[in-house]
């Protein structure tokens, strides 16, 4: 990732509001480290075309299993950076991050354009398309 984009993303991350519902006391200190967002973005860039992963799988891969919500914050901070954030879904295959894509169907359209199939409205076939980081 180019240094300019990297610095812009970190600036966005620092500007996000702190939430009382963040990683919580059980989260690894790694989730609160300055480079956690960086590492999330690196993992998301590795998700293969036509595949998805979950917030929780990313958090677990990064050593902080209970930091799925923080993964979501990292993805929100990366908006417009060209990182394939549309490939991250909730544990049920739901498009919980779709509001960050400029319309209720933009994320779904992006996934469908990659050949990802849906079993219900807004729910992808997670068994068919799941990619687990590190596997």
Phi and psi in degrees as a GROMACS rama.xvg file:
@    title "Ramachandran Plot"
@    xaxis  label "Phi"
@    yaxis  label "Psi"
@TYPE xy
-61.4071  146.287  UNK-2
-58.475  -39.2913  UNK-3
-62.5451  -45.902  UNK-4
-65.1564  -38.5744  UNK-5
-60.3188  -48.3848  UNK-6
-65.3006  -36.6922  UNK-7
-64.4909  -43.3634  UNK-8
-63.5741  -42.7562  UNK-9
-63.6875  -36.8522  UNK-10
-63.2597  -40.7235  UNK-11
-64.3339  -41.0893  UNK-12
-61.9449  -42.3047  UNK-13
-67.5939  -25.9127  UNK-14
-81.8744  -12.3145  UNK-15
-66.3182  143.316  UNK-16
-67.2209  144.614  UNK-17
-76.9652  141.168  UNK-18
-120.666  142.239  UNK-19
-70.0886  -15.6541  UNK-20
-99.8773  29.1757  UNK-21
-69.422  -156.539  UNK-22
-56.9475  -29.069  UNK-23
83.8147  176.397  UNK-24
-68.2386  -20.8076  UNK-25
-86.1466  -10.0617  UNK-26
-71.8725  146.912  UNK-27
-65.0341  146.971  UNK-28
-58.3942  -20.8072  UNK-29
-59.2749  -33.7389  UNK-30
-67.88  -21.0542  UNK-31
-99.7293  2.29535  UNK-32
-78.5376  153.773  UNK-33
-60.5762  -26.2493  UNK-34
-95.6784  6.69511  UNK-35
-61.476  -45.5429  UNK-36
-60.007  -42.9017  UNK-37
-54.2634  -47.0308  UNK-38
-68.9549  -35.0251  UNK-39
-60.6677  -48.6716  UNK-40
-60.3608  -38.9934  UNK-41
-63.194  -42.6772  UNK-42
-64.4731  -44.9838  UNK-43
-61.7788  -35.9424  UNK-44
-66.3093  -18.6897  UNK-45
-88.8217  -11.5556  UNK-46
-62.764  122.451  UNK-47
-65.7015  149.567  UNK-48
-54.8229  133.651  UNK-49
82.8362  9.99517  UNK-50
-129.309  163.227  UNK-51
-135.09  163.623  UNK-52
-137.003  176.907  UNK-53
-110.859  161.189  UNK-54
-56.9352  -43.4323  UNK-55
-65.958  -38.5053  UNK-56
-64.2479  -39.8054  UNK-57
-63.9169  -47.9285  UNK-58
-58.6139  -46.2665  UNK-59
-62.9274  -43.5047  UNK-60
-59.2407  -34.7891  UNK-61
-86.0733  6.14862  UNK-62
86.3444  16.1755  UNK-63
-139.885  70.8127  UNK-64
-50.8284  -34.0426  UNK-65
-89.1227  12.834  UNK-66
-104.181  29.5592  UNK-67
-58.3484  -38.2729  UNK-68
-64.2406  -36.8574  UNK-69
-66.8223  -34.5263  UNK-70
-59.397  -42.8568  UNK-71
-59.9284  -40.5304  UNK-72
-63.3134  -39.7982  UNK-73
-62.4066  -40.4023  UNK-74
-67.6633  -38.7707  UNK-75
-62.5927  -38.6047  UNK-76
-68.7638  -21.3789  UNK-77
-89.703  3.46727  UNK-78
-52.2847  128.937  UNK-79
82.0564  5.14374  UNK-80
-94.4545  0.492535  UNK-81
82.7163  9.5925  UNK-82
-85.3928  135.688  UNK-83
-75.5296  62.3023  UNK-84
-63.2159  -21.6127  UNK-85
-64.7025  -14.48  UNK-86
-87.7734  9.30558  UNK-87
-111.801  124.94  UNK-88
-127.774  172.856  UNK-89
-78.848  175.554  UNK-90
-64.9724  -16.1155  UNK-91
-96.264  -2.0354  UNK-92
90.1432  8.68321  UNK-93
-78.5964  151.659  UNK-94
-90.1908  63.7889  UNK-95
-68.3267  -18.3114  UNK-96
-96.8088  10.5244  UNK-97
-63.8584  -23.0881  UNK-98
-66.6511  -18.8716  UNK-99
-85.0699  7.14839  UNK-100
-111.409  11.3521  UNK-101
88.2422  10.1183  UNK-102
169.39  157.264  UNK-103
-67.8033  -19.6496  UNK-104
-114.908  1.06076  UNK-105
-64.1742  -47.3096  UNK-106
-61.402  -44.3724  UNK-107
-61.6903  -43.1379  UNK-108
-62.3968  -40.2945  UNK-109
-63.2129  -43.3636  UNK-110
-67.3167  -43.8807  UNK-111
-60.8446  -35.8078  UNK-112
-65.874  -18.3644  UNK-113
-95.1584  4.8509  UNK-114
88.6263  9.70435  UNK-115
-76.3474  130.782  UNK-116
-97.0634  150.598  UNK-117
-113.343  142.01  UNK-118
-97.1347  -23.4464  UNK-119
-147.254  173.738  UNK-120
-62.3287  116.466  UNK-121
77.877  8.84568  UNK-122
-124.935  118.415  UNK-123
-82.7989  164.142  UNK-124
-79.0213  85.2282  UNK-125
-62.3115  -36.1785  UNK-126
-63.3961  -33.4853  UNK-127
-83.1976  -33.2442  UNK-128
-113.671  3.46044  UNK-129
-72.0002  130.295  UNK-130
-115.676  129.185  UNK-131
-106.474  121.22  UNK-132
-54.5855  136.048  UNK-133
86.6885  -0.135248  UNK-134
